[in-house]
């Protein structure tokens, strides 16, 4: 199906999402911070990105800003434990397709990816 980049500093979260997404036959790429994500996007051209906000090296908001500056068209879904309305609003102003709270329900994740890809 789609090539999905999972960006989270928690290897547990990355592996859990990878397991769920491979059930839907998605190809999974992984990055542990925003800088790795930008490098992977440049080299591997994923169809969709699932992005955490709170990470070391480069956080999710900074990653979104860089993607905007580069005029990237890759759809981004934010997956975060940060439930502040201001964070959610900033993400949407930076062009994210969806904002899901951790941990996501499997159906919610599948639906968000399907919508982002359409």
Helices and strands as residue ranges (DSSP letters): E 3-7, H 11-23, E 27-31, H 34-44, E 48-51, H 60-69, E 75-80, H 85-93, E 98-101, H 106-117
